[in-house]
């Protein structure tokens, strides 16, 4: 088969300790999955999980030990950080039971769900989709993926974000409202999940604005760290 123009390169993420890369199929995100963040955003607690998506090519992955430069996006004056655990799927499926979800996980990474908060809030007020607030270019910075077999206990890991050396967000993965397994179960009821899917699992409290020149350091215990510079 020929194409009218050369197809774009496949978006991919590096894997710690390996030379091959993880090809990205889709990027799913879970909204309001930590209680204190749900409250700070106007939620009421353990609501039914809801999801949105980012383009696969929104991922922004630095070289090992390097800083990824993220251009400050257009159309916004209120760019927010949201540090998240990202689950990378190695097997797909539909109607996956929570008890079987671990079999579908390839590995984990730390990510940032960058958000044009002013645009997102405008869309909320109008009852319109959030795509313009969430799915823009470079909106999903991502550290290298650590294979699941090399992660001792992701459920008790610490998750944190510093901006210019000052702590902004800090929590533990066990404070998720919907666990990793429950999230995969719910997602797989709505979509047929595929190898290469990434799931951003929600952010803890403390989200806030960043400006050009700011440096973001995102960490989760046992995973490769992520450093991003807003330019």
Buried (B, 14 or more C-beta within 10 A) or exposed (E): EEEEEEEEEEBBBBBBEEEEBBEBBBBBBBBBBBBEBBEBBEBEEEEEBEBBBBBBBBBBBBEEEEBBEBEBBEEBEBBBBBBBBBBBBBBBBEEBEBEBBEEBBBBBBBBBBBBBBBBBBBBEEEEEEBBBBBBBEBBBBBBBBBBBEEBEEBEEBEBBBBBEEEEBBBBBBEBBBBBBBBBBBBBBEEBEBEBBBBBBBBBBBBBBBBEEEBBBBBBBBBBBBBBBBBE
